[in-house]
Amino acid sequence: MTDNKFNGKWEIVEMQAWDKKAIDLVEPGYIEFGNEKSGLLHFICIYADISYQINKDKIIFSFQGDEEGHTISGRGWAKIKKGDLQGRIFIHKGNESSFNAKLIG
């Protein structure tokens, strides 16, 4: 397996649709990419599992999880620019937002 530059936990520091207080409502918002093409996503009250693919310099992911007892799903993509993770999240039948994240672990 090749080195995956996206691996790690990234703190979501900014989103177009929500301010930092909302992003960190329950705990600091994050997106995490691990081994086996899976990961985790959390912001506001959303907790979700991620499945991802890497396409050249972009990571493309889908997610499914829970938002206050309701099933939630969606998709997104991101690139690393100047050391930050920058991308966009699309919630199925819901909001969409750009995001910026910084590697924390």
N, C-alpha and C positions, 0 to 999 in steps of 0.2 A: 504494500500500500504506500502511496506517495504521501509526503508531508502535507498535512491539512492546515493551512494558515488561518482558517476560521475557527479551529478547535479552541475551546475555552469559554469562560463565562464573561459576557459583555454587559455592563450596566447601561441601561437605556437612560441617557441623560437629557434627551430632547425628542419631542414628537410634535408634529405640526398640529394635530387635532386635540392634544391634551397638554396641560402644563405639568411641570415636575411634581407638584403636590398631588395631582391626580394619578400620575404614573406610579408614584410611590405610596399610594393609599394604604395598602396592607403591609408591604415591605418594599425595599428598593426594587424597581422594575429591572428585568434582565432578559436576555436571550442567551441560551447556552447551546453550543454545538459540541457533541461528544463523538465517541467512536461509534462504529456500526451505523453511520448515517442517521443518527437520532439525537434528540436534544430536548430542551425545555424552554418554555416561554412564560413569562409572568409580567403583567402590568395591570394596574387598577385592580380589579377583582378577577382577572382572567388568569387561569392556570391551565397550561396546555402542553401536550407532548408534540414534538416536532419530528418530521421525517424530511431529510434533505438530500439534494444532489448538488455536486459542484460542476459547473460548466465554465471552464477556463478561469476567468478572474471573478466569477459571480457565484454566489450560493443561492439556490432556489429551494424554498421550503414550503411545506404544508403543515398545518397544525390542527389538532382537535383536542378539546378539553372542556373545562367548566367555567361558567361565569355565574356566580351566585345560584348554583343549583340547576342552571340551564346549559345544555350542550352548546358548544360554540366551535366553529371551525373556520378555516381560512387558508390564506397562502401569503407568500411574500418573497422578497429577494433582497440581497445585500451585496455590497462590494466594500473592500477595504481601501480607504483613501486617506493618505497621510496618517496612517496608524489607527484611524477611527473606522468603525463599521457604520456604513450609511446605506439605507435602503428604504423599502416601503412594505407596509403590512396591509392586507386586504381582509377584512372580516366578512365571511359569507353572509350576504343579505344585511350588511351593516356598514359601519364606518371604514374608512381607509385613512392611512396616515404615513407620512415619511417619518423616519426616525434616525437618530444618531446615537451611537453607543461606544463606550470605551472599555477596553479589555481590563478585567479586574482579576482574572485567575484562570 
